[in-house]
Amino acid sequence: MSEAQIVFFGMTMDPSRSVKLFGISFYWSGLLIAAGFLAAVIYTLWRCKKFGLKDDNVTDALILAVPAAIIGARLFHVIGHLPTYIADPAGIIRIWDGGLSVFGGIVFALVAAWLYCRKKKISLYATLDAAGPGVLLGTAIAAWGDFFDRTGYGNLTNLPWKLGLTISGETFYVQPLFLYSFLLLAAGFVLLHIWSVKKERAYDGELFLMFLVWFSFVKMILLPAQYGQMIYFQPGRFLAAIIFCVAVILLVHNKRHVKHSPEMLFANGGEAFPSLKQTKKGRYGTYYDDEINDETDVLAVGATYDLPKVSAKADAGEESDEEEADEEEEDEDEGFEPFGLSAGEEDK
C-alpha cells in the first residue's frame, strides 16, 4: 500500500513518505515521532515542579529511558512478527525500515525510570504522574505518521468518513485508524491535564493509572480494526487488555480500601519509596526501625513505642512487691525516715 493514493473527505492526495532537509531524506513518520517526543518532554518539564521534581530529574531520566524505549519497542515488534524475522534475521536491526511497538517502548522505559528513581531517591510514581499526560500528547502527534506511511488503515467500511486507497486504478474504502487514534489520544491528554490541574491527586501514581486505563483502552478498541490483523494472534491487544484490567483494579482498590493524606505525596514531603515499618523489641519496649539509633540505642524524638506490660496487681491500682522494694531502696538512699520515728531515733 506504500504507493497508494489517498482519497479523504473528497480530496485525492498522494503525499510523499519522506521529506528532504539539508539534503538528507527523513521519513515523515520519524519526524512526527520526534515531534511527539519533544512535545511530551516540554509538557513534562513544564509540569514537573507540581509533582515535586526538578528539571534535571526529568532530563536525566530521559537519557536512560529513551534508548531503553527504542530497544523495547523494537523487541516487542519483532516478537509480534516472528515469521518475518525468522526468514530475515538481519531485518531485526534495520529499525529505519519501520516497526516499533508502543507497548514495548513503555515497558522498557518504565524499567529504566525505576532504576533511575531508585538511584536518585525520587518518587517513581510522582515521575510517572508527571509524564503520563505528556505520553498521550506525544503518541497523538506521532499517530499522523501512519497517514504518510499508509499503514494506519482499518478494515473495509462504508462510513461517511471512510478513507479511500486507490491502488492500480481500483479504490478501497477503509477505516482511518490513524485519525481515530489521534482523536482519542488527544482527548485523553486534554482530560488528564484538566483533571490534574483542577483536582489534587490522592496519592502518587493515581494519574499514571488513569493514563494506563485510557491508553490501553484505545489500543484495545483500535487493534482489532486494523487491516488484516484479525487473522493471527495480536500480542499488543492481549497486553493492552491485561494492563487495562490491572489499572482499573488498582484504581478501585486504592479508592475504597486505602487511606491517603496530602502529606504522603512526594511533592509535599512524602517518602520516595514508602515501605512497611518493621518493629523490634528492645529495652525501651517495641519500637520502629527508623525511630532508634542502633549505635547509641537512643530513642528518637517523637518515636512511638509500646509501654512495658504491668502485672494484674498493678492494673487493680496496687503496687507489685518489686515496685514496693524499689521504692523503699530509693527512700533509704534519700534519707527518708519512716512515719512514727523521730529524728535521731533508731528503728528497732
C-alpha positions as CSV (number, residue, x, y, z in Angstrom):
1,M,0.0,0.0,0.0
2,S,3.0,2.3,0.2
3,E,2.4,3.7,-3.3
4,A,-1.4,4.1,-2.9
5,Q,-3.1,7.4,-3.4
6,I,-5.4,8.6,-0.6
7,V,-9.0,9.8,-1.0
8,F,-10.0,11.6,2.2
9,F,-13.1,13.8,2.6
10,G,-13.4,14.0,-1.2
11,M,-9.8,15.1,-1.8
12,T,-7.3,12.9,-3.6
13,M,-3.8,13.1,-2.2
14,D,-0.5,11.4,-2.8
15,P,1.8,12.5,0.0
16,S,5.4,11.5,0.0
17,R,6.6,9.2,2.7
18,S,9.7,11.3,3.2
19,V,11.0,14.9,3.0
20,K,14.4,16.3,2.3
21,L,16.0,18.5,4.9
22,F,19.5,19.9,4.4
23,G,20.0,17.3,1.6
24,I,19.0,14.4,3.8
25,S,15.8,12.4,3.4
26,F,13.7,11.9,6.5
27,Y,10.6,9.8,6.8
28,W,7.5,11.7,7.9
29,S,6.8,9.0,10.5
30,G,10.2,9.5,12.1
31,L,9.8,13.3,12.1
32,L,6.4,13.1,13.7
33,I,7.6,10.6,16.3
34,A,10.4,13.1,17.1
35,A,8.0,16.0,17.3
36,G,5.7,14.0,19.6
37,F,8.6,13.1,21.8
38,L,9.7,16.8,22.0
39,A,6.1,17.9,22.8
40,A,5.9,15.3,25.6
41,V,9.3,16.4,27.1
42,I,8.3,20.1,27.0
43,Y,5.0,19.3,28.7
44,T,6.6,17.2,31.4
45,L,9.3,19.9,32.1
46,W,6.5,22.5,32.4
47,R,4.5,20.4,34.9
48,C,7.2,18.6,36.8
49,K,7.5,21.0,39.7
50,K,3.9,20.3,40.7
51,F,4.9,16.7,41.3
52,G,8.0,17.6,43.4
53,L,10.5,17.0,40.6
54,K,13.3,19.2,39.2
55,D,14.1,19.8,35.6
56,D,17.3,17.8,35.9
57,N,15.4,14.8,37.2
58,V,13.3,14.7,34.0
59,T,16.2,15.2,31.6
60,D,18.4,12.7,33.3
61,A,15.7,10.1,33.4
62,L,15.1,10.6,29.7
63,I,18.8,9.8,29.0
64,L,18.2,6.3,30.3
65,A,14.5,5.9,29.3
66,V,14.7,6.8,25.6
67,P,17.3,4.2,24.5
68,A,15.5,1.6,26.6
69,A,12.2,2.5,25.0
70,I,13.6,2.1,21.5
71,I,15.1,-1.3,22.3
72,G,11.8,-2.4,23.9
73,A,9.7,-1.1,21.1
74,R,11.7,-3.0,18.5
75,L,11.9,-6.2,20.6
76,F,8.1,-6.3,21.0
77,H,7.6,-5.6,17.3
78,V,9.9,-8.5,16.4
79,I,8.2,-10.9,18.7
80,G,4.8,-10.0,17.2
81,H,6.2,-10.7,13.7
82,L,8.4,-13.7,14.3
83,P,7.8,-15.5,11.0
84,T,9.0,-12.4,9.1
85,Y,12.2,-12.0,11.1
86,I,13.0,-15.7,11.2
87,A,13.2,-15.6,7.5
88,D,15.2,-12.4,7.5
89,P,17.2,-12.2,10.8
90,A,19.2,-9.2,9.5
91,G,16.0,-7.2,9.4
92,I,15.8,-7.1,13.2
93,I,18.4,-4.4,13.3
94,R,17.0,-2.4,10.3
95,I,15.0,-0.2,12.6
96,W,15.0,2.5,9.9
97,D,12.6,0.4,7.8
98,G,9.9,0.9,10.5
99,G,8.3,-1.4,13.0
100,L,8.1,-0.3,16.6
101,S,5.7,-1.4,19.4
102,V,4.4,1.4,21.6
103,F,3.8,-1.0,24.5
104,G,7.3,-2.4,24.3
105,G,8.7,1.0,24.5
106,I,6.6,1.9,27.6
107,V,7.6,-1.3,29.4
108,F,11.3,-0.9,28.9
109,A,11.1,2.9,29.6
110,L,9.4,2.1,32.9
111,V,12.2,-0.3,33.9
112,A,14.8,2.4,33.1
113,A,12.8,5.0,35.0
114,W,12.5,2.7,38.1
115,L,16.3,2.2,38.1
116,Y,17.0,5.9,37.9
117,C,14.5,6.9,40.5
118,R,15.8,4.2,42.9
119,K,19.3,5.5,42.4
120,K,18.4,9.2,42.9
121,K,15.8,8.5,45.7
122,I,13.0,10.3,43.9
123,S,9.5,9.0,43.7
124,L,8.9,6.8,40.7
125,Y,5.1,7.2,40.9
126,A,5.3,11.0,41.0
127,T,7.6,10.9,38.0
128,L,5.1,8.7,36.1
129,D,2.3,11.0,37.1
130,A,4.2,13.9,35.5
131,A,5.0,12.0,32.3
132,G,1.6,10.3,31.7
133,P,-0.3,13.1,30.0
134,G,2.7,14.0,28.0
135,V,3.0,10.5,26.6
136,L,-0.6,10.8,25.4
137,L,0.2,14.1,23.7
138,G,3.3,12.6,22.0
139,T,1.6,9.5,20.7
140,A,-1.3,11.5,19.4
141,I,1.1,13.6,17.3
142,A,3.0,10.5,16.2
143,A,-0.2,8.9,15.0
144,W,-0.2,11.0,11.9
145,G,3.0,9.2,10.8
146,D,0.8,6.3,9.8
147,F,-1.1,8.6,7.4
148,F,2.1,9.3,5.4
149,D,3.3,5.7,5.7
150,R,-0.1,4.5,4.5
151,T,-0.2,1.9,7.3
152,G,-2.7,3.3,9.8
153,Y,-5.8,2.0,8.0
154,G,-8.5,-0.3,9.2
155,N,-10.9,-2.8,7.7
156,L,-13.2,-2.1,4.8
157,T,-16.1,0.2,5.5
158,N,-18.8,2.4,4.0
159,L,-18.9,5.0,6.8
160,P,-19.2,8.7,5.7
161,W,-15.7,9.4,7.0
162,K,-14.2,6.5,5.2
163,L,-10.7,6.8,3.7
164,G,-10.1,5.6,0.1
165,L,-7.0,3.9,-1.1
166,T,-6.5,3.9,-4.9
167,I,-4.3,1.1,-6.0
168,S,-3.8,0.3,-9.7
169,G,-6.9,2.3,-10.5
170,E,-9.1,0.4,-8.0
171,T,-10.3,2.2,-4.8
172,F,-10.8,0.5,-1.5
173,Y,-12.6,2.4,1.4
174,V,-11.2,1.6,4.8
175,Q,-11.3,2.9,8.4
176,P,-9.0,5.8,9.1
177,L,-7.5,4.3,12.2
178,F,-4.7,6.9,12.4
179,L,-7.4,9.6,12.8
180,Y,-9.3,7.6,15.5
181,S,-6.0,7.2,17.3
182,F,-5.1,10.8,17.1
183,L,-8.6,12.0,18.3
184,L,-8.8,9.5,21.2
185,L,-5.3,10.1,22.5
186,A,-5.6,13.9,22.2
187,A,-8.9,13.7,24.1
188,G,-7.2,11.6,26.8
189,F,-4.4,14.2,27.1
190,V,-6.9,17.1,27.5
191,L,-9.0,15.2,30.1
192,L,-6.0,14.1,32.2
193,H,-4.4,17.6,32.0
194,I,-7.7,19.3,33.2
195,W,-8.1,16.7,36.0
196,S,-4.6,17.2,37.3
197,V,-5.0,21.0,37.3
198,K,-8.4,21.1,38.8
199,K,-8.1,18.3,41.4
200,E,-5.4,17.3,43.8
201,R,-4.1,13.7,43.4
202,A,-5.0,11.4,46.4
203,Y,-1.7,9.6,46.0
204,D,1.4,9.4,43.8
205,G,0.7,7.1,40.8
206,E,-3.0,7.9,40.6
207,L,-2.7,10.0,37.4
208,F,-0.5,7.4,35.8
209,L,-3.0,4.6,36.5
210,M,-5.6,6.8,34.7
211,F,-3.2,7.2,31.8
212,L,-2.8,3.4,31.6
213,V,-6.6,2.9,31.6
214,W,-7.1,5.3,28.8
215,F,-4.1,4.3,26.7
216,S,-4.8,0.6,26.9
217,F,-8.5,1.1,26.2
218,V,-7.6,3.0,23.0
219,K,-5.3,0.1,21.9
220,M,-7.9,-2.5,22.7
221,I,-10.6,-1.0,20.5
222,L,-8.3,0.0,17.6
223,L,-6.1,-3.0,17.2
224,P,-8.9,-5.4,16.1
225,A,-10.0,-3.0,13.4
226,Q,-6.5,-2.8,11.9
227,Y,-6.4,-4.0,8.3
228,G,-5.6,-7.7,8.1
229,Q,-4.9,-8.1,11.9
230,M,-7.7,-10.5,12.6
231,I,-6.0,-13.4,11.0
232,Y,-3.4,-14.0,13.7
233,F,-2.7,-13.6,17.4
234,Q,-2.3,-10.0,18.5
235,P,0.1,-9.7,21.4
236,G,-0.4,-6.0,21.6
237,R,-4.1,-6.3,22.1
238,F,-3.6,-9.1,24.7
239,L,-1.2,-7.0,26.7
240,A,-3.5,-4.0,26.4
241,A,-6.3,-6.0,28.0
242,I,-4.1,-7.1,30.9
243,I,-2.9,-3.6,31.6
244,F,-6.4,-2.2,31.4
245,C,-7.8,-4.7,33.9
246,V,-4.9,-4.3,36.4
247,A,-5.0,-0.5,36.3
248,V,-8.8,-0.5,36.9
249,I,-8.5,-2.9,39.8
250,L,-5.7,-0.8,41.4
251,L,-7.7,2.4,41.0
252,V,-10.8,0.9,42.6
253,H,-8.9,-0.8,45.4
254,N,-6.9,2.4,46.2
255,K,-10.1,4.4,46.2
256,R,-12.1,2.2,48.5
257,H,-9.6,0.4,50.8
258,V,-6.5,2.6,51.1
259,K,-6.4,5.8,53.2
260,H,-4.4,8.6,51.8
261,S,-3.3,12.0,53.0
262,P,-1.8,15.1,51.3
263,E,1.4,14.7,53.4
264,M,2.1,11.3,51.7
265,L,2.6,13.0,48.3
266,F,6.2,13.3,47.2
267,A,5.6,16.9,46.3
268,N,4.5,17.6,49.9
269,G,7.5,15.8,51.6
270,G,6.4,12.2,51.4
271,E,8.8,9.3,51.0
272,A,10.1,8.5,47.6
273,F,9.8,4.7,48.2
274,P,7.5,4.2,51.2
275,S,7.7,0.8,52.8
276,L,6.1,-1.0,55.7
277,K,7.9,-0.3,59.0
278,Q,9.3,-3.3,60.9
279,T,9.1,-3.4,64.7
280,K,11.7,-4.7,67.1
281,K,11.8,-5.2,70.9
282,G,14.5,-3.6,73.0
283,R,14.9,-2.1,76.4
284,Y,12.6,0.7,75.5
285,G,9.8,-1.7,74.5
286,T,8.6,-2.3,70.9
287,Y,9.8,0.4,68.5
288,Y,10.2,1.0,64.8
289,D,13.4,0.6,63.0
290,D,13.7,4.2,61.9
291,E,12.9,5.6,65.3
292,I,16.0,4.5,67.2
293,N,19.7,4.8,66.6
294,D,21.2,1.3,66.6
295,E,24.6,2.5,67.6
296,T,23.6,4.7,70.5
297,D,20.4,2.8,71.4
298,V,18.7,6.2,72.0
299,L,15.0,6.6,71.1
300,A,14.3,9.4,68.6
301,V,12.2,12.4,69.4
302,G,8.5,11.8,68.8
303,A,9.0,8.0,68.5
304,T,6.2,5.7,69.4
305,Y,6.7,2.5,71.3
306,D,4.7,0.1,73.4
307,L,4.8,0.5,77.2
308,P,6.1,-2.4,79.2
309,K,3.4,-4.8,80.4
310,V,2.4,-4.4,84.1
311,S,1.1,-7.0,86.4
312,A,-2.6,-7.6,87.1
313,K,-1.9,-6.3,90.6
314,A,-0.8,-3.0,89.2
315,D,-3.8,-2.9,86.9
316,A,-6.0,-3.1,90.0
317,G,-4.3,0.0,91.5
318,E,-1.9,-1.9,93.7
319,E,1.9,-1.8,93.5
320,S,3.8,-5.0,93.0
321,D,6.2,-6.3,95.6
322,E,9.2,-5.5,93.4
323,E,8.0,-1.9,92.9
324,E,7.5,-1.5,96.7
325,A,11.0,-2.8,97.3
326,D,12.4,-0.4,94.7
327,E,10.6,2.5,96.4
328,E,12.0,1.5,99.8
329,E,15.5,1.4,98.5
330,E,15.1,4.9,96.9
331,D,13.7,6.2,100.2
332,E,16.7,4.9,102.2
333,D,19.1,6.4,99.7
334,E,17.4,9.8,100.0
335,G,17.5,9.7,103.8
336,F,13.7,9.2,104.2
337,E,12.6,8.3,107.6
338,P,9.5,6.0,108.1
339,F,6.5,7.6,109.7
340,G,6.4,7.4,113.5
341,L,10.2,7.6,114.0
342,S,11.6,10.8,115.4
343,A,14.8,12.4,114.3
344,G,17.8,10.6,115.7
345,E,15.7,7.6,116.8
346,E,16.8,4.2,115.6
347,D,14.4,1.7,114.1
348,K,14.1,-1.3,116.3
